[in-house]
């Protein structure tokens, strides 16, 4: 299943991500984050640990 969320907060290694209501991934699912730093593509994989409510998950 492909789903796009929005990173709303980062505290150290903890990342909170908001999804559309009804499209929140299950706990222990992987989240893939693709971004660019200094012109170089980066790929990060996070694991959902908690549902915070309001379609927000917490991942590490």
Residue pairs with C-beta under 8 A, 6 or more apart in sequence:
1 25
3 19
3 23
3 25
4 19
5 17
5 18
5 19
5 31
5 57
6 17
6 18
6 19
7 15
7 16
7 17
7 33
8 16
8 17
8 18
8 56
9 15
9 16
10 16
13 60
14 58
14 59
14 60
15 31
15 33
15 46
15 58
15 59
15 60
16 52
16 56
16 57
16 58
16 59
17 31
17 46
17 56
17 57
17 59
18 54
18 55
18 56
19 25
19 55
19 56
19 57
20 55
21 55
22 55
23 55
24 51
24 55
24 57
25 31
25 48
25 57
26 48
27 48
27 49
27 50
27 51
27 57
28 47
28 48
28 49
29 47
29 48
30 45
30 46
30 47
30 48
31 45
31 46
31 47
31 48
31 57
31 59
32 43
32 44
32 45
32 46
33 43
33 44
33 45
33 46
34 41
34 42
34 43
34 44
35 41
35 42
35 44
36 42
46 59
46 60
47 59
47 60
48 57
48 58
48 59
49 57
49 58
49 59
49 60
50 57
50 58
51 57
51 58
52 58
